[in-house]
Amino acid sequence: MRTVEGNGQASGLVRFRERELHAGWPVIIGGHQHLPVQCHAALVTGIEGHQHDRTCEPHALLLLDPAGDDPRLTGFNARVEYRPGEVLLYHSTGAACAVTPEGALSIRTNGAHTRA
């Protein structure tokens, strides 16, 4: 196994996550919430978006958050919605807040550790 890391601004991390998920690799994201600052990580399980002709325009990442509620017959229990201006909004059944992304990690088989 090898890892591929993404870091930087929210828009770059969103593109990294989309690319890795479309390639079939699991992605773990990390960040922190504001007031109080809490570091957090979750597994990205999918992408939510709007269909325009043959193109999907993604607007949210679907997450399995270990700190969240049981998924209850779905593949996710939280979502991170992204909006223009590098703003990410975390939503779950018990919380809704802005988050600052810290990075993402994709897990692949075969090869050595690389940075994307």
N, C-alpha and C positions, 0 to 999 in steps of 0.2 A: 504494500500500500504506500501511497505517497499523498502529501497534502499540497494544495495550491491555495495561497493566501491572497486575499484582496483587501485593500485598505484605501482610505482617502475619503473624498466627499461622498455624500449620499447617492448622487446620481451615478457615480462610477461603481459604487458597491451594488447598486440595483442592477446595472448592466452585467457585472460579474456574476451575480446570483442567477440572473436569467440565463446567461450563457451556460453556466455549469449545470443548472437544472435541465435545460433543453438537451444537454449532452448526456443526461442520465446519471449525473454524480450527485450524491447527497451534499447539502450545504448547511453549515451551522453559522448563524450570525450572532454577533455580540454587540452590545452597546450599553448605554446607561440612560436612565430616566432622570428627569430634572425634579428637584425639590421633593423629597431628599434624593441625593444621587445614589442610585442602586445599579451596580453592574449586573448584567443579565446576558444569557445566551439561550438560543432556541434553534430547533431544527426546522429548516424551511421544507415544507411538503408540497408546495405548489404555488402557482401564480394566478391571480385573478385579474381579469381585464375586460375590455370592450372589443367586440368583433366589428371591424370595418372592412367590408368586402372580404378578402382572404387574409387580412392582417389582423392580428390581435394586438391591441395597445394595452399593455399591462399597467395596472395602477395600484396593485397591492400584492404582498407576499403572504401566503398562508403558512402558519407556524404550528408546530407542536411545542408548546411551552411547558417545561417541567414544573413551573411554578403555577400554572393555570389549572382550571377545572378539567375534569375528564372530557374527552372529545365528544362523547355521546353520539355515536353512529356517524361521525364525520372524520375526515382525515386531518383535521386541524382544530385547535382550541383558541387560537388568537390570530390576529393579522396585523401587518404593518402596511399602512397606506402611505404612498408617497405622493407629494404635491410639488408644484413648481416652487423654487426657492430653497431647495435642499431641506425641506421639512418632512420628517417622518412621524406618523402618528400611530401609536400602538393601541390596539383595541382588543379587549377580551370581555368575558361576561362580567368581570368585576372591576375593570379599569379602562381608562382611556386617557392617554397622555402623550406628550411629545417625547421623542427619543433621539439621542445622538448616536449614530452608528460608530463603532470602534473598529470593526473589521468583519471579515467573513472567511470561512475555511471550507474548502471543498475536499472531499476524500475520494481518492482514485485508487485503482489497483495498478500494480506494476510501475516501476520507475522510481526515481528519486524525488526528493523534496524540491519544489520550485516555487517561485513567486510570479504572480500574474499582474 
